Structures are given as structure tokens and as C-alpha cells.
Amino acid sequence: MSLPADVQNTRAQTTESLLDRLNWQGLALLLLGIIALGPTLTASGNGLGGWEAFGIAASATGLVGGVLGVVVEIHRERIRRR
């Protein structure tokens, strides 16, 4: 059973996403957002309010920016393929 055309992968090969450098910024921001969650949760558990606020801001910025970067890249790739 095949997937609908709008759900299928837009890349010809799996390695294309690794070779396409435009997607790396979004993936790097996602990684930094996930990594920042650890110290944020630790600061929250220890009652360090200042560090907790900084960690929340860093995590949210990384996660939201990363998701937006990946979504924009997927949209750009779909437009390019049309």
C-alpha cells in the first residue's frame, strides 16, 4: 500500500537530507533545545529560579526555532520539486 502523494518523502534518496545543508540549522536548533532541557529540569528541581528562567528561554527558543527551520525547509523542498 503506497502513501498519498502529499505524505510521501520529497527526496529521491535518503542521503539527500544529509547532503542538503539548508536543513542542518533547524536540526541543530532542535538538538540544542533538547540538550537544554536537562539543565533546565535540574535547575527547576533544585529551586534555582534564575537559571530555570534562562533554561526555559533557551529550550523554548531552540525547540521552536528548530521546528520552524525544519518546516520551512520541507516547504521549500516541496515548492522546488513542483
Jmol script that loads the backbone (N, CA, C; Angstrom):
load data "model"
ATOM      1  N   MET A   1       0.849  -1.177   0.000  1.00  0.00           N
ATOM      2  CA  MET A   1       0.000   0.000   0.000  1.00  0.00           C
ATOM      3  C   MET A   1       0.892   1.237   0.000  1.00  0.00           C
ATOM      4  N   SER A   2       0.691   2.121  -0.930  1.00  0.00           N
ATOM      5  CA  SER A   2       1.527   3.315  -1.011  1.00  0.00           C
ATOM      6  C   SER A   2       0.854   4.485  -0.298  1.00  0.00           C
ATOM      7  N   LEU A   3       1.691   5.412   0.112  1.00  0.00           N
ATOM      8  CA  LEU A   3       1.210   6.600   0.809  1.00  0.00           C
ATOM      9  C   LEU A   3       0.673   7.616  -0.193  1.00  0.00           C
ATOM     10  N   PRO A   4      -0.229   8.494   0.239  1.00  0.00           N
ATOM     11  CA  PRO A   4      -0.686   9.567  -0.650  1.00  0.00           C
ATOM     12  C   PRO A   4       0.485  10.456  -1.078  1.00  0.00           C
ATOM     13  N   ALA A   5       0.329  11.131  -2.188  1.00  0.00           N
ATOM     14  CA  ALA A   5       1.421  11.931  -2.747  1.00  0.00           C
ATOM     15  C   ALA A   5       1.868  13.042  -1.806  1.00  0.00           C
ATOM     16  N   ASP A   6       0.971  13.632  -1.026  1.00  0.00           N
ATOM     17  CA  ASP A   6       1.364  14.735  -0.149  1.00  0.00           C
ATOM     18  C   ASP A   6       2.075  14.251   1.112  1.00  0.00           C
ATOM     19  N   VAL A   7       2.054  12.947   1.394  1.00  0.00           N
ATOM     20  CA  VAL A   7       2.706  12.406   2.587  1.00  0.00           C
ATOM     21  C   VAL A   7       4.049  11.784   2.239  1.00  0.00           C
ATOM     22  N   GLN A   8       4.250  11.422   0.995  1.00  0.00           N
ATOM     23  CA  GLN A   8       5.483  10.750   0.590  1.00  0.00           C
ATOM     24  C   GLN A   8       6.685  11.668   0.757  1.00  0.00           C
ATOM     25  N   ASN A   9       7.833  11.056   0.913  1.00  0.00           N
ATOM     26  CA  ASN A   9       9.087  11.782   1.025  1.00  0.00           C
ATOM     27  C   ASN A   9       9.371  12.503  -0.290  1.00  0.00           C
ATOM     28  N   THR A  10       9.805  13.752  -0.207  1.00  0.00           N
ATOM     29  CA  THR A  10      10.069  14.518  -1.421  1.00  0.00           C
ATOM     30  C   THR A  10      11.471  14.310  -1.959  1.00  0.00           C
ATOM     31  N   ARG A  11      12.283  13.573  -1.261  1.00  0.00           N
ATOM     32  CA  ARG A  11      13.668  13.369  -1.681  1.00  0.00           C
ATOM     33  C   ARG A  11      13.810  12.044  -2.421  1.00  0.00           C
ATOM     34  N   ALA A  12      14.679  12.035  -3.422  1.00  0.00           N
ATOM     35  CA  ALA A  12      14.884  10.833  -4.211  1.00  0.00           C
ATOM     36  C   ALA A  12      15.620   9.758  -3.403  1.00  0.00           C
ATOM     37  N   GLN A  13      16.579  10.172  -2.590  1.00  0.00           N
ATOM     38  CA  GLN A  13      17.362   9.235  -1.787  1.00  0.00           C
ATOM     39  C   GLN A  13      17.398   9.727  -0.346  1.00  0.00           C
ATOM     40  N   THR A  14      17.620   8.796   0.566  1.00  0.00           N
ATOM     41  CA  THR A  14      17.680   9.142   1.978  1.00  0.00           C
ATOM     42  C   THR A  14      18.844  10.074   2.272  1.00  0.00           C
ATOM     43  N   THR A  15      19.955   9.899   1.619  1.00  0.00           N
ATOM     44  CA  THR A  15      21.149  10.698   1.901  1.00  0.00           C
ATOM     45  C   THR A  15      21.023  12.144   1.444  1.00  0.00           C
ATOM     46  N   GLU A  16      20.013  12.459   0.636  1.00  0.00           N
ATOM     47  CA  GLU A  16      19.861  13.837   0.184  1.00  0.00           C
ATOM     48  C   GLU A  16      19.657  14.789   1.351  1.00  0.00           C
ATOM     49  N   SER A  17      18.949  14.346   2.384  1.00  0.00           N
ATOM     50  CA  SER A  17      18.713  15.231   3.520  1.00  0.00           C
ATOM     51  C   SER A  17      20.000  15.499   4.279  1.00  0.00           C
ATOM     52  N   LEU A  18      20.930  14.556   4.285  1.00  0.00           N
ATOM     53  CA  LEU A  18      22.217  14.773   4.945  1.00  0.00           C
ATOM     54  C   LEU A  18      23.117  15.688   4.123  1.00  0.00           C
ATOM     55  N   LEU A  19      23.000  15.609   2.815  1.00  0.00           N
ATOM     56  CA  LEU A  19      23.838  16.431   1.944  1.00  0.00           C
ATOM     57  C   LEU A  19      23.310  17.856   1.805  1.00  0.00           C
ATOM     58  N   ASP A  20      22.018  18.044   2.010  1.00  0.00           N
ATOM     59  CA  ASP A  20      21.408  19.367   1.885  1.00  0.00           C
ATOM     60  C   ASP A  20      21.697  20.173   3.153  1.00  0.00           C
ATOM     61  N   ARG A  21      22.553  21.154   3.069  1.00  0.00           N
ATOM     62  CA  ARG A  21      22.992  21.911   4.237  1.00  0.00           C
ATOM     63  C   ARG A  21      21.928  22.864   4.774  1.00  0.00           C
ATOM     64  N   LEU A  22      20.898  23.161   4.015  1.00  0.00           N
ATOM     65  CA  LEU A  22      19.880  24.103   4.468  1.00  0.00           C
ATOM     66  C   LEU A  22      19.058  23.549   5.622  1.00  0.00           C
ATOM     67  N   ASN A  23      18.996  22.248   5.766  1.00  0.00           N
ATOM     68  CA  ASN A  23      18.195  21.633   6.819  1.00  0.00           C
ATOM     69  C   ASN A  23      18.963  21.521   8.137  1.00  0.00           C
ATOM     70  N   TRP A  24      20.271  21.640   8.117  1.00  0.00           N
ATOM     71  CA  TRP A  24      21.088  21.422   9.312  1.00  0.00           C
ATOM     72  C   TRP A  24      20.850  22.461  10.400  1.00  0.00           C
ATOM     73  N   GLN A  25      20.536  23.692  10.055  1.00  0.00           N
ATOM     74  CA  GLN A  25      20.296  24.715  11.078  1.00  0.00           C
ATOM     75  C   GLN A  25      19.100  24.351  11.939  1.00  0.00           C
ATOM     76  N   GLY A  26      18.025  23.919  11.332  1.00  0.00           N
ATOM     77  CA  GLY A  26      16.843  23.527  12.076  1.00  0.00           C
ATOM     78  C   GLY A  26      17.106  22.316  12.954  1.00  0.00           C
ATOM     79  N   LEU A  27      17.824  21.342  12.418  1.00  0.00           N
ATOM     80  CA  LEU A  27      18.137  20.148  13.204  1.00  0.00           C
ATOM     81  C   LEU A  27      19.073  20.474  14.364  1.00  0.00           C
ATOM     82  N   ALA A  28      20.026  21.376  14.134  1.00  0.00           N
ATOM     83  CA  ALA A  28      20.948  21.766  15.209  1.00  0.00           C
ATOM     84  C   ALA A  28      20.207  22.509  16.318  1.00  0.00           C
ATOM     85  N   LEU A  29      19.285  23.386  15.944  1.00  0.00           N
ATOM     86  CA  LEU A  29      18.495  24.085  16.962  1.00  0.00           C
ATOM     87  C   LEU A  29      17.616  23.125  17.761  1.00  0.00           C
ATOM     88  N   LEU A  30      17.045  22.144  17.090  1.00  0.00           N
ATOM     89  CA  LEU A  30      16.262  21.131  17.806  1.00  0.00           C
ATOM     90  C   LEU A  30      17.135  20.382  18.804  1.00  0.00           C
ATOM     91  N   LEU A  31      18.315  20.008  18.380  1.00  0.00           N
ATOM     92  CA  LEU A  31      19.237  19.295  19.267  1.00  0.00           C
ATOM     93  C   LEU A  31      19.621  20.153  20.463  1.00  0.00           C
ATOM     94  N   LEU A  32      19.927  21.419  20.227  1.00  0.00           N
ATOM     95  CA  LEU A  32      20.281  22.307  21.337  1.00  0.00           C
ATOM     96  C   LEU A  32      19.102  22.517  22.285  1.00  0.00           C
ATOM     97  N   GLY A  33      17.891  22.598  21.740  1.00  0.00           N
ATOM     98  CA  GLY A  33      16.715  22.734  22.586  1.00  0.00           C
ATOM     99  C   GLY A  33      16.504  21.514  23.466  1.00  0.00           C
ATOM    100  N   ILE A  34      16.729  20.335  22.919  1.00  0.00           N
ATOM    101  CA  ILE A  34      16.583  19.106  23.695  1.00  0.00           C
ATOM    102  C   ILE A  34      17.683  19.002  24.746  1.00  0.00           C
ATOM    103  N   ILE A  35      18.910  19.353  24.363  1.00  0.00           N
ATOM    104  CA  ILE A  35      20.017  19.314  25.322  1.00  0.00           C
ATOM    105  C   ILE A  35      19.797  20.315  26.453  1.00  0.00           C
ATOM    106  N   ALA A  36      19.233  21.470  26.150  1.00  0.00           N
ATOM    107  CA  ALA A  36      18.991  22.493  27.174  1.00  0.00           C
ATOM    108  C   ALA A  36      17.907  22.087  28.160  1.00  0.00           C
ATOM    109  N   LEU A  37      17.093  21.115  27.798  1.00  0.00           N
ATOM    110  CA  LEU A  37      16.041  20.666  28.715  1.00  0.00           C
ATOM    111  C   LEU A  37      16.615  20.021  29.976  1.00  0.00           C
ATOM    112  N   GLY A  38      17.724  19.312  29.858  1.00  0.00           N
ATOM    113  CA  GLY A  38      18.318  18.638  31.013  1.00  0.00           C
ATOM    114  C   GLY A  38      18.705  19.602  32.127  1.00  0.00           C
ATOM    115  N   PRO A  39      19.554  20.585  31.841  1.00  0.00           N
ATOM    116  CA  PRO A  39      19.900  21.553  32.876  1.00  0.00           C
ATOM    117  C   PRO A  39      18.696  22.367  33.363  1.00  0.00           C
ATOM    118  N   THR A  40      17.728  22.600  32.485  1.00  0.00           N
ATOM    119  CA  THR A  40      16.536  23.335  32.894  1.00  0.00           C
ATOM    120  C   THR A  40      15.748  22.554  33.935  1.00  0.00           C
ATOM    121  N   LEU A  41      15.563  21.277  33.695  1.00  0.00           N
ATOM    122  CA  LEU A  41      14.836  20.450  34.656  1.00  0.00           C
ATOM    123  C   LEU A  41      15.613  20.297  35.957  1.00  0.00           C
ATOM    124  N   THR A  42      16.938  20.228  35.861  1.00  0.00           N
ATOM    125  CA  THR A  42      17.764  20.150  37.064  1.00  0.00           C
ATOM    126  C   THR A  42      17.650  21.428  37.881  1.00  0.00           C
ATOM    127  N   ALA A  43      17.723  22.575  37.217  1.00  0.00           N
ATOM    128  CA  ALA A  43      17.587  23.855  37.912  1.00  0.00           C
ATOM    129  C   ALA A  43      16.204  23.988  38.534  1.00  0.00           C
ATOM    130  N   SER A  44      15.205  23.512  37.840  1.00  0.00           N
ATOM    131  CA  SER A  44      13.846  23.577  38.365  1.00  0.00           C
ATOM    132  C   SER A  44      13.690  22.698  39.604  1.00  0.00           C
ATOM    133  N   GLY A  45      14.275  21.530  39.565  1.00  0.00           N
ATOM    134  CA  GLY A  45      14.186  20.629  40.702  1.00  0.00           C
ATOM    135  C   GLY A  45      14.938  21.109  41.921  1.00  0.00           C
ATOM    136  N   ASN A  46      16.001  21.895  41.716  1.00  0.00           N
ATOM    137  CA  ASN A  46      16.803  22.409  42.817  1.00  0.00           C
ATOM    138  C   ASN A  46      16.362  23.793  43.279  1.00  0.00           C
ATOM    139  N   GLY A  47      15.347  24.352  42.648  1.00  0.00           N
ATOM    140  CA  GLY A  47      14.822  25.648  43.070  1.00  0.00           C
ATOM    141  C   GLY A  47      15.674  26.833  42.665  1.00  0.00           C
ATOM    142  N   LEU A  48      16.415  26.712  41.588  1.00  0.00           N
ATOM    143  CA  LEU A  48      17.252  27.814  41.099  1.00  0.00           C
ATOM    144  C   LEU A  48      16.450  28.618  40.074  1.00  0.00           C
ATOM    145  N   GLY A  49      15.697  29.585  40.570  1.00  0.00           N
ATOM    146  CA  GLY A  49      14.757  30.333  39.741  1.00  0.00           C
ATOM    147  C   GLY A  49      15.376  31.069  38.577  1.00  0.00           C
ATOM    148  N   GLY A  50      16.528  31.700  38.788  1.00  0.00           N
ATOM    149  CA  GLY A  50      17.162  32.457  37.708  1.00  0.00           C
ATOM    150  C   GLY A  50      17.631  31.555  36.584  1.00  0.00           C
ATOM    151  N   TRP A  51      18.241  30.443  36.956  1.00  0.00           N
ATOM    152  CA  TRP A  51      18.719  29.504  35.946  1.00  0.00           C
ATOM    153  C   TRP A  51      17.558  28.777  35.276  1.00  0.00           C
ATOM    154  N   GLU A  52      16.501  28.590  36.040  1.00  0.00           N
ATOM    155  CA  GLU A  52      15.321  27.941  35.487  1.00  0.00           C
ATOM    156  C   GLU A  52      14.716  28.802  34.368  1.00  0.00           C
ATOM    157  N   ALA A  53      14.594  30.090  34.608  1.00  0.00           N
ATOM    158  CA  ALA A  53      14.041  31.002  33.601  1.00  0.00           C
ATOM    159  C   ALA A  53      14.935  31.051  32.359  1.00  0.00           C
ATOM    160  N   PHE A  54      16.240  31.094  32.574  1.00  0.00           N
ATOM    161  CA  PHE A  54      17.182  31.097  31.448  1.00  0.00           C
ATOM    162  C   PHE A  54      17.068  29.800  30.646  1.00  0.00           C
ATOM    163  N   GLY A  55      16.962  28.678  31.346  1.00  0.00           N
ATOM    164  CA  GLY A  55      16.852  27.388  30.674  1.00  0.00           C
ATOM    165  C   GLY A  55      15.568  27.241  29.891  1.00  0.00           C
ATOM    166  N   ILE A  56      14.475  27.744  30.461  1.00  0.00           N
ATOM    167  CA  ILE A  56      13.198  27.689  29.747  1.00  0.00           C
ATOM    168  C   ILE A  56      13.276  28.505  28.466  1.00  0.00           C
ATOM    169  N   ALA A  57      13.866  29.683  28.560  1.00  0.00           N
ATOM    170  CA  ALA A  57      14.002  30.532  27.368  1.00  0.00           C
ATOM    171  C   ALA A  57      14.894  29.861  26.317  1.00  0.00           C
ATOM    172  N   ALA A  58      16.005  29.278  26.749  1.00  0.00           N
ATOM    173  CA  ALA A  58      16.920  28.623  25.807  1.00  0.00           C
ATOM    174  C   ALA A  58      16.267  27.395  25.178  1.00  0.00           C
ATOM    175  N   SER A  59      15.592  26.598  25.983  1.00  0.00           N
ATOM    176  CA  SER A  59      14.935  25.388  25.459  1.00  0.00           C
ATOM    177  C   SER A  59      13.823  25.750  24.484  1.00  0.00           C
ATOM    178  N   ALA A  60      12.992  26.700  24.871  1.00  0.00           N
ATOM    179  CA  ALA A  60      11.881  27.094  24.009  1.00  0.00           C
ATOM    180  C   ALA A  60      12.375  27.690  22.696  1.00  0.00           C
ATOM    181  N   THR A  61      13.405  28.515  22.780  1.00  0.00           N
ATOM    182  CA  THR A  61      13.956  29.118  21.563  1.00  0.00           C
ATOM    183  C   THR A  61      14.520  28.049  20.637  1.00  0.00           C
ATOM    184  N   GLY A  62      15.262  27.113  21.199  1.00  0.00           N
ATOM    185  CA  GLY A  62      15.834  26.047  20.383  1.00  0.00           C
ATOM    186  C   GLY A  62      14.778  25.150  19.763  1.00  0.00           C
ATOM    187  N   LEU A  63      13.803  24.758  20.558  1.00  0.00           N
ATOM    188  CA  LEU A  63      12.779  23.846  20.053  1.00  0.00           C
ATOM    189  C   LEU A  63      11.872  24.511  19.022  1.00  0.00           C
ATOM    190  N   VAL A  64      11.395  25.710  19.328  1.00  0.00           N
ATOM    191  CA  VAL A  64      10.510  26.406  18.382  1.00  0.00           C
ATOM    192  C   VAL A  64      11.279  26.795  17.122  1.00  0.00           C
ATOM    193  N   GLY A  65      12.474  27.324  17.296  1.00  0.00           N
ATOM    194  CA  GLY A  65      13.283  27.689  16.124  1.00  0.00           C
ATOM    195  C   GLY A  65      13.643  26.489  15.275  1.00  0.00           C
ATOM    196  N   GLY A  66      13.947  25.374  15.921  1.00  0.00           N
ATOM    197  CA  GLY A  66      14.282  24.162  15.183  1.00  0.00           C
ATOM    198  C   GLY A  66      13.103  23.613  14.402  1.00  0.00           C
ATOM    199  N   VAL A  67      11.949  23.574  15.033  1.00  0.00           N
ATOM    200  CA  VAL A  67      10.750  23.089  14.338  1.00  0.00           C
ATOM    201  C   VAL A  67      10.420  24.006  13.168  1.00  0.00           C
ATOM    202  N   LEU A  68      10.479  25.310  13.380  1.00  0.00           N
ATOM    203  CA  LEU A  68      10.206  26.246  12.284  1.00  0.00           C
ATOM    204  C   LEU A  68      11.221  26.093  11.148  1.00  0.00           C
ATOM    205  N   GLY A  69      12.484  25.901  11.508  1.00  0.00           N
ATOM    206  CA  GLY A  69      13.511  25.712  10.480  1.00  0.00           C
ATOM    207  C   GLY A  69      13.274  24.470   9.643  1.00  0.00           C
ATOM    208  N   VAL A  70      12.901  23.387  10.279  1.00  0.00           N
ATOM    209  CA  VAL A  70      12.642  22.145   9.554  1.00  0.00           C
ATOM    210  C   VAL A  70      11.382  22.282   8.698  1.00  0.00           C
ATOM    211  N   VAL A  71      10.339  22.909   9.234  1.00  0.00           N
ATOM    212  CA  VAL A  71       9.092  23.080   8.473  1.00  0.00           C
ATOM    213  C   VAL A  71       9.328  23.970   7.252  1.00  0.00           C
ATOM    214  N   VAL A  72      10.078  25.045   7.427  1.00  0.00           N
ATOM    215  CA  VAL A  72      10.383  25.933   6.289  1.00  0.00           C
ATOM    216  C   VAL A  72      11.185  25.183   5.239  1.00  0.00           C
ATOM    217  N   GLU A  73      12.129  24.361   5.659  1.00  0.00           N
ATOM    218  CA  GLU A  73      12.934  23.595   4.708  1.00  0.00           C
ATOM    219  C   GLU A  73      12.078  22.581   3.955  1.00  0.00           C
ATOM    220  N   ILE A  74      11.155  21.919   4.644  1.00  0.00           N
ATOM    221  CA  ILE A  74      10.266  20.964   3.976  1.00  0.00           C
ATOM    222  C   ILE A  74       9.393  21.692   2.958  1.00  0.00           C
ATOM    223  N   HIS A  75       8.872  22.852   3.345  1.00  0.00           N
ATOM    224  CA  HIS A  75       8.046  23.650   2.432  1.00  0.00           C
ATOM    225  C   HIS A  75       8.864  24.100   1.218  1.00  0.00           C
ATOM    226  N   ARG A  76      10.078  24.560   1.452  1.00  0.00           N
ATOM    227  CA  ARG A  76      10.954  24.995   0.355  1.00  0.00           C
ATOM    228  C   ARG A  76      11.249  23.845  -0.597  1.00  0.00           C
ATOM    229  N   GLU A  77      11.475  22.671  -0.036  1.00  0.00           N
ATOM    230  CA  GLU A  77      11.789  21.499  -0.860  1.00  0.00           C
ATOM    231  C   GLU A  77      10.578  21.077  -1.705  1.00  0.00           C
ATOM    232  N   ARG A  78       9.390  21.141  -1.124  1.00  0.00           N
ATOM    233  CA  ARG A  78       8.184  20.788  -1.882  1.00  0.00           C
ATOM    234  C   ARG A  78       7.937  21.754  -3.024  1.00  0.00           C
ATOM    235  N   ILE A  79       8.169  23.038  -2.780  1.00  0.00           N
ATOM    236  CA  ILE A  79       7.997  24.034  -3.834  1.00  0.00           C
ATOM    237  C   ILE A  79       9.027  23.816  -4.939  1.00  0.00           C
ATOM    238  N   ARG A  80      10.260  23.498  -4.552  1.00  0.00           N
ATOM    239  CA  ARG A  80      11.325  23.273  -5.525  1.00  0.00           C
ATOM    240  C   ARG A  80      11.030  22.056  -6.397  1.00  0.00           C
ATOM    241  N   ARG A  81      10.407  21.039  -5.838  1.00  0.00           N
ATOM    242  CA  ARG A  81      10.122  19.805  -6.570  1.00  0.00           C
ATOM    243  C   ARG A  81       8.957  19.936  -7.542  1.00  0.00           C
ATOM    244  N   ARG A  82       8.122  20.952  -7.379  1.00  0.00           N
ATOM    245  CA  ARG A  82       6.950  21.098  -8.259  1.00  0.00           C
ATOM    246  C   ARG A  82       7.320  21.553  -9.612  1.00  0.00           C
TER     247      ARG A  82
END
end "model"
wireframe off; spacefill off
backbone 0.3
color backbone group
